[in-house]
Amino acid sequence: MVRVFWGISRTMNLNAFIWYKAPFLRLLPPLIGGIYWGEMQVWPVNILYTGLATFFMATSCLAAKIWLIPYRTRWLTGLSINLLLFSMGMVLIRECRVNNKETWLGHHLRQGEKIMGTPATIATPGKKTSRVKFSVYTIIDSAGQPKKVTGTILLYVPPAYLNQFIPGDIWVIKAKVLEQIRSSRNPASFDYALYCARQNIFHQAYLKEGQFKKIGEPASIQLSRLLAYGQLSALKAMRETVPEKASGLAMALLIGYRSEVDKSLLQAYTNTGVVHVIAVSGMHLGLIFGLLQGVLIFPDKRFKFFKWLKACFVLLTIWWFSGVAGAAASIIRAAFMFSIALLAKLIRKPMDSIQLICLGAFALLCYNPLWLWDAGFQLSFTALLSIICYQPLINTWVELHNPVLKAIWQLIAVTLSAQVLTLPISIGQFHQAPIYFLLANLLAIPLSSLALITALLQWIISIIGIQFPVPGQVTGFLIENMNTAILHINMLPGAVISQIEWTVPQTLLVYVFIIALTTWFIHHLKTSIWICFISLACHTALGSYDRYKKNRQEILVAFHLPQKK
């Protein structure tokens, strides 16, 4: 891998060796290893022992730096630092788990009569109920004594209460209606309980009339409430100005609100490999960042104050939009990296792209280690890393002088380079691979970018209070054409290869194959070819063994169908 980054850095005209230019590239793997180890509980570790081990490793590192270990034994310093980061990862994942805390709601439910809390998000509509993510901070026992607790639950409320659950409002709910979230346990089915657990959500409740009551509103202004009003204003603008057929996708495109997107249309976007255009991420923030930089005209070249004022306004806008869009891992990643890049530009300390990516991953995993299993987090970082590493190589394949053809080829190069490192994760997570992703992206990216601009314009106009629905109508026109194109591509023969069952070791072996093949293209080393063959052989052997076991097993399975006896 080191040689790969060295070869790539040469193609990008980087003078410094990437291994030293991006030190967080070395710090990230042991942190990830510790988080994975602690979450999977490969070896049960007491938090006290882990903390003592962390302190010992930190002391060892400090002593190594003070007493200058001889060159031959300097590897001990590196080992101590890696063990320190590994222990840090285990501590982080344990502390992140809300069910490891004494104040967790689940430890006090038996004594509770009522629970008190506030919505964490606005309600999302469903077929029969509306879903609300609810933060609990107080539990009341049968004697009426309150006790502070922590925890987040899912509430399913009647559709009539869709617009009444606003973050900041205080609600009281009967505790007996809460139940633990469980998976169906059907073979090869989606593990919904695990998905919720990795968001620190373990309980849910289906509420009926009389089981919940609003008792108050916040006494002061709360950030969550302001973000909720921002979301509601965006949804209202799209519903009132965009044609009904395209309004659901307009909401998803603008702030990532997918609850009103047709399921078959969403599946078509997934099958064609363009679902990222309706998942608010770096592409959306990059477009907003560029628009703000172009629209905000200040005399910043003459006065440094205006340069910092412009930067603060841009960053506040980006982070506010990230919160309105749901603060998912992918958009927080983009907001963090734009912030660091802009700050580095202001202080004239340019940061290497690989270093910026690794720093972003390190910081976000320290903030929320559970994001390591988030598909958006994985795909967001691997897509950006893949573009940075492989786009310069792919750009050299074709030389064009026509500006239109050159722009099209650059879009093709970005699409192809992004697929190099994201495709294995997509197959491992979703067990399918799109075939016509290049054609779909060539159509979807320009149309979605224009639709996002007009949707933002309509949102701003609606907030101001001006009755001018033309931008919303243009948004609908663009989205309808994009939907038509994606649906036609999805209907092409062999649009998607499905039922690809890759295990985690198989996915890792594919990355070994990609790195070795890249090394061979750059350095033409025979060792790389041998690694390619070995990794490919091991991948095939693991797949064959897995199929062999499945073909020989005989089991009796009782499937659970929702709402069926």
LOVO-929084 format. One record per residue (C-alpha): z, x, y. Coordinates in pm, whole numbers. Layout:
Z	X	Y
Z	X	Y $
...
//
This chain:
Z	X	Y
0	0	0 $
75	290	236 $
-276	428	190 $
-422	84	249 $
-250	52	587 $
-345	411	670 $
-710	340	599 $
-698	16	794 $
-527	187	1084 $
-807	444	1098 $
-1067	167	1124 $
-863	16	1410 $
-849	358	1589 $
-474	392	1559 $
-363	752	1604 $
-18	721	1450 $
45	667	1082 $
125	301	1032 $
424	375	808 $
598	537	1107 $
433	327	1378 $
574	8	1219 $
926	90	1092 $
1004	-277	1024 $
741	-258	752 $
997	-51	560 $
1299	-262	656 $
1153	-600	557 $
1117	-560	173 $
1487	-485	98 $
1595	-776	320 $
1358	-1010	135 $
1482	-873	-198 $
1843	-943	-104 $
1763	-1297	10 $
1571	-1370	-311 $
1844	-1215	-525 $
2116	-1416	-354 $
1926	-1746	-369 $
1815	-1714	-730 $
2166	-1599	-829 $
2018	-1338	-1056 $
2362	-1179	-1065 $
2658	-1377	-926 $
2810	-1183	-638 $
3135	-1269	-464 $
3095	-1281	-89 $
3402	-1057	-40 $
3264	-787	-269 $
2927	-816	-100 $
3086	-774	240 $
3281	-467	124 $
2964	-321	-25 $
2780	-384	302 $
3055	-208	500 $
3048	85	259 $
2672	120	290 $
2687	100	669 $
2955	371	674 $
2745	587	443 $
2442	552	670 $
2647	641	976 $
2798	944	802 $
2452	1055	690 $
2327	1047	1047 $
2633	1229	1187 $
2658	1510	931 $
2281	1558	892 $
2223	1548	519 $
2006	1839	399 $
1635	1770	365 $
1635	1764	-16 $
1904	1496	-31 $
1788	1297	271 $
1662	1029	34 $
2027	922	2 $
2014	804	362 $
1709	592	288 $
1873	454	-25 $
2187	363	172 $
1984	185	440 $
1790	-11	179 $
2109	-110	-1 $
2258	-211	333 $
1962	-440	405 $
1969	-575	49 $
2338	-663	86 $
2266	-810	427 $
2006	-1040	271 $
2259	-1166	14 $
2518	-1230	284 $
2267	-1412	504 $
2150	-1650	232 $
2505	-1730	131 $
2618	-1794	488 $
2307	-2003	553 $
2393	-2243	271 $
2588	-2532	421 $
2730	-2630	79 $
2912	-2295	68 $
3125	-2392	369 $
3458	-2570	344 $
3355	-2816	616 $
3046	-2935	426 $
3013	-3311	411 $
2974	-3314	32 $
3326	-3177	-21 $
3487	-3472	163 $
3277	-3773	65 $
3528	-3910	-188 $
3797	-3949	77 $
3556	-4081	340 $
3521	-4441	447 $
3272	-4390	733 $
3065	-4106	868 $
2975	-4044	1229 $
2680	-3845	1360 $
2355	-3843	1553 $
1985	-3841	1460 $
1841	-3490	1441 $
1483	-3615	1480 $
1299	-3929	1574 $
1232	-4176	1292 $
905	-4154	1100 $
750	-4477	968 $
690	-4549	601 $
557	-4839	394 $
891	-5015	352 $
1141	-4807	548 $
1161	-4555	831 $
1308	-4212	761 $
1552	-4034	990 $
1704	-3688	957 $
2069	-3740	1051 $
2330	-3479	1150 $
2688	-3565	1049 $
2982	-3415	1238 $
3278	-3646	1160 $
3405	-3827	852 $
3668	-4103	877 $
3902	-4172	585 $
4053	-4503	478 $
4351	-4450	711 $
4118	-4413	1010 $
4181	-4040	1049 $
3873	-3841	1163 $
3788	-3500	1024 $
3521	-3260	1142 $
3246	-3189	889 $
2898	-3040	888 $
2587	-3152	708 $
2248	-3318	737 $
2138	-3626	543 $
1827	-3843	516 $
1853	-4206	621 $
1604	-4475	525 $
1640	-4765	767 $
1457	-5100	807 $
1126	-5071	998 $
1267	-5279	1284 $
1492	-4985	1379 $
1205	-4733	1400 $
1240	-4669	1774 $
1618	-4709	1799 $
1725	-4383	1635 $
1706	-4130	1919 $
1871	-3785	1899 $
2195	-3784	2095 $
2295	-4142	2019 $
2616	-4184	1818 $
2599	-4390	1499 $
2859	-4490	1240 $
2751	-4539	878 $
2941	-4649	568 $
3003	-4346	350 $
2976	-4527	18 $
2600	-4578	59 $
2534	-4203	44 $
2391	-4068	-280 $
2291	-3725	-395 $
1922	-3641	-379 $
1782	-3598	-730 $
1440	-3505	-862 $
1248	-3716	-1111 $
1253	-3423	-1359 $
903	-3512	-1473 $
721	-3205	-1614 $
512	-3021	-1353 $
615	-3271	-1083 $
721	-3185	-731 $
1090	-3093	-719 $
1195	-3300	-420 $
1565	-3217	-458 $
1492	-2844	-443 $
1264	-2898	-142 $
1545	-3077	43 $
1806	-2825	-69 $
1604	-2549	96 $
1645	-2743	418 $
2022	-2775	359 $
1986	-3147	284 $
2163	-3279	-27 $
2232	-3649	36 $
2039	-3960	136 $
2108	-4328	201 $
1900	-4646	198 $
2060	-4857	467 $
2067	-5234	500 $
2179	-5458	782 $
2551	-5424	848 $
2584	-5075	698 $
2523	-4887	1023 $
2602	-4936	1390 $
2529	-4759	1716 $
2852	-4695	1909 $
2748	-4482	2204 $
2511	-4255	2390 $
2553	-3891	2491 $
2762	-3826	2800 $
2548	-3529	2906 $
2186	-3418	2881 $
2102	-3274	2539 $
1807	-3056	2449 $
1737	-3250	2129 $
1713	-3572	2330 $
1471	-3418	2581 $
1252	-3292	2296 $
1260	-3636	2136 $
1143	-3798	2461 $
866	-3540	2474 $
757	-3636	2123 $
767	-4007	2202 $
562	-3956	2519 $
295	-3764	2325 $
279	-4030	2053 $
257	-4308	2313 $
-26	-4132	2495 $
-227	-4095	2174 $
-164	-4453	2056 $
-267	-4606	2389 $
-580	-4400	2461 $
-723	-4269	2132 $
-914	-4516	1909 $
-707	-4644	1617 $
-916	-4466	1351 $
-847	-4128	1509 $
-502	-4178	1666 $
-307	-4067	1356 $
-491	-3737	1333 $
-465	-3692	1711 $
-85	-3708	1680 $
-91	-3454	1399 $
-324	-3226	1595 $
-117	-3245	1911 $
245	-3214	1788 $
220	-3198	1407 $
323	-3564	1355 $
154	-3655	1024 $
331	-3979	937 $
41	-4196	1054 $
-241	-3988	904 $
-428	-4157	620 $
-327	-3994	289 $
-683	-3971	156 $
-798	-3808	482 $
-509	-3560	469 $
-602	-3475	108 $
-963	-3416	216 $
-845	-3167	479 $
-635	-2994	214 $
-921	-2983	-39 $
-1160	-2827	212 $
-912	-2564	332 $
-879	-2682	694 $
-539	-2850	686 $
-416	-2570	914 $
-597	-2730	1211 $
-351	-3023	1202 $
-47	-2806	1129 $
75	-2685	1467 $
80	-2306	1439 $
-45	-1988	1602 $
-393	-2128	1667 $
-249	-2411	1878 $
-3	-2192	2066 $
-271	-1928	2120 $
-495	-2187	2279 $
-212	-2315	2502 $
-113	-1957	2587 $
-470	-1876	2690 $
-504	-2192	2897 $
-180	-2123	3082 $
-278	-1765	3152 $
-610	-1882	3295 $
-484	-2181	3492 $
-177	-2022	3651 $
-313	-1813	3938 $
-47	-1599	4107 $
-81	-1283	4319 $
88	-1095	4036 $
-115	-779	4090 $
43	-724	4430 $
390	-869	4371 $
584	-800	4049 $
805	-1103	4113 $
513	-1341	4056 $
424	-1158	3736 $
769	-1225	3593 $
771	-1580	3733 $
442	-1657	3559 $
566	-1504	3233 $
887	-1710	3244 $
694	-2032	3304 $
451	-1956	3020 $
734	-1875	2778 $
936	-2183	2874 $
629	-2401	2822 $
551	-2244	2484 $
906	-2277	2354 $
937	-2634	2486 $
612	-2727	2313 $
735	-2557	1994 $
1046	-2775	2000 $
846	-3092	2065 $
614	-3001	1777 $
906	-2997	1535 $
1015	-2630	1544 $
861	-2559	1203 $
864	-2205	1070 $
495	-2145	1148 $
519	-2248	1514 $
849	-2065	1572 $
680	-1755	1430 $
395	-1792	1678 $
627	-1859	1974 $
845	-1558	1889 $
549	-1322	1854 $
386	-1443	2178 $
719	-1388	2355 $
757	-1032	2225 $
393	-949	2297 $
418	-1082	2654 $
745	-899	2716 $
595	-575	2582 $
300	-619	2817 $
527	-676	3115 $
730	-361	3055 $
414	-168	2962 $
535	-89	2612 $
252	-209	2384 $
363	-288	2030 $
160	-227	1715 $
31	-549	1554 $
178	-469	1211 $
511	-385	1370 $
508	-713	1562 $
442	-915	1245 $
715	-739	1048 $
961	-767	1337 $
888	-1138	1360 $
941	-1191	987 $
1262	-985	993 $
1407	-1174	1291 $
1317	-1522	1160 $
1458	-1447	814 $
1781	-1332	974 $
1789	-1661	1167 $
1704	-1880	864 $
1673	-1703	526 $
1565	-2030	359 $
1232	-2002	540 $
1137	-1742	280 $
1041	-2031	47 $
867	-2233	319 $
490	-2253	254 $
417	-2267	628 $
621	-1951	686 $
444	-1764	405 $
93	-1874	500 $
149	-1816	871 $
251	-1453	833 $
3	-1367	558 $
-285	-1525	751 $
-208	-1323	1064 $
-155	-1003	865 $
-478	-1064	676 $
-677	-1117	996 $
-537	-802	1157 $
-605	-588	850 $
-938	-720	727 $
-1123	-864	1026 $
-1213	-518	1167 $
-1358	-428	828 $
-1558	-750	791 $
-1686	-732	1150 $
-1869	-409	1066 $
-2079	-578	796 $
-2317	-736	1049 $
-2415	-616	1398 $
-2541	-887	1633 $
-2632	-872	2001 $
-2698	-1241	2066 $
-2374	-1379	2217 $
-2398	-1713	2032 $
-2468	-1556	1694 $
-2201	-1294	1761 $
-1940	-1566	1831 $
-2036	-1748	1511 $
-2010	-1428	1309 $
-1668	-1350	1458 $
-1549	-1696	1354 $
-1686	-1633	1005 $
-1511	-1294	995 $
-1178	-1449	1100 $
-1211	-1723	836 $
-1301	-1481	557 $
-1032	-1229	651 $
-762	-1499	666 $
-847	-1610	312 $
-792	-1265	159 $
-411	-1277	164 $
-352	-1651	195 $
-557	-1767	-104 $
-313	-1630	-368 $
-22	-1812	-198 $
-226	-2132	-170 $
-307	-2119	-540 $
50	-2033	-635 $
198	-2309	-418 $
-59	-2588	-446 $
-248	-2492	-766 $
-594	-2536	-615 $
-859	-2337	-430 $
-1115	-2477	-181 $
-1479	-2373	-229 $
-1641	-2484	97 $
-1365	-2354	324 $
-1609	-2144	528 $
-1839	-2436	613 $
-1542	-2664	682 $
-1376	-2412	916 $
-1700	-2350	1108 $
-1707	-2720	1190 $
-1335	-2801	1216 $
-1210	-2512	1432 $
-1440	-2570	1734 $
-1403	-2950	1718 $
-1024	-2938	1674 $
-988	-2686	1959 $
-1180	-2911	2198 $
-987	-3216	2075 $
-657	-3036	2132 $
-753	-2951	2490 $
-848	-3311	2571 $
-535	-3441	2393 $
-314	-3210	2600 $
-491	-3325	2916 $
-438	-3691	2823 $
-70	-3623	2747 $
-18	-3463	3090 $
-202	-3747	3266 $
8	-4005	3084 $
334	-3828	3176 $
231	-3826	3542 $
161	-4198	3518 $
-213	-4199	3597 $
-419	-4463	3415 $
-716	-4254	3301 $
-793	-4287	2926 $
-1117	-4085	2926 $
-964	-3764	2778 $
-809	-3970	2499 $
-1142	-4136	2425 $
-1310	-3795	2412 $
-1035	-3680	2176 $
-1105	-3976	1950 $
-1481	-3907	1956 $
-1429	-3542	1856 $
-1179	-3628	1583 $
-1398	-3902	1436 $
-1690	-3659	1408 $
-1463	-3396	1255 $
-1326	-3648	1004 $
-1678	-3753	907 $
-1783	-3392	851 $
-1473	-3306	646 $
-1507	-3618	430 $
-1872	-3534	357 $
-1782	-3175	264 $
-1502	-3302	42 $
-1753	-3518	-146 $
-1978	-3222	-229 $
-1980	-3126	-600 $
-1712	-2875	-693 $
-1543	-2892	-352 $
-1211	-2780	-497 $
-1096	-2603	-811 $
-774	-2772	-917 $
-506	-2728	-1185 $
-481	-2351	-1141 $
-142	-2261	-1286 $
-25	-1924	-1156 $
329	-1802	-1203 $
507	-1583	-948 $
433	-1261	-1145 $
64	-1357	-1165 $
52	-1414	-788 $
215	-1075	-725 $
-35	-909	-959 $
-319	-1060	-756 $
-176	-893	-445 $
-157	-562	-633 $
-525	-608	-723 $
-620	-684	-360 $
-431	-381	-225 $
-579	-150	-488 $
-931	-281	-430 $
-890	-234	-54 $
-773	121	-113 $
-1080	189	-324 $
-1313	58	-53 $
-1146	283	206 $
-1076	602	9 $
-1287	564	-310 $
-998	677	-529 $
-1033	649	-906 $
-664	567	-934 $
-725	249	-734 $
-988	133	-983 $
-746	189	-1270 $
-478	-11	-1089 $
-732	-291	-1033 $
-815	-305	-1404 $
-449	-286	-1513 $
-334	-560	-1273 $
-627	-781	-1371 $
-553	-726	-1742 $
-184	-805	-1694 $
-271	-1117	-1495 $
-505	-1237	-1769 $
-252	-1157	-2041 $
25	-1352	-1866 $
-207	-1650	-1817 $
-320	-1642	-2180 $
36	-1619	-2307 $
142	-1912	-2089 $
-146	-2126	-2219 $
-67	-2018	-2577 $
294	-2135	-2541 $
191	-2467	-2391 $
-66	-2532	-2665 $
188	-2471	-2943 $
481	-2665	-2801 $
555	-3018	-2915 $
788	-3212	-2689 $
867	-3575	-2623 $
866	-3652	-2252 $
994	-3970	-2087 $
838	-4001	-1743 $
1025	-4169	-1462 $
810	-4389	-1240 $
951	-4480	-898 $
1068	-4842	-867 $
993	-4899	-1236 $
1234	-4966	-1522 $
//
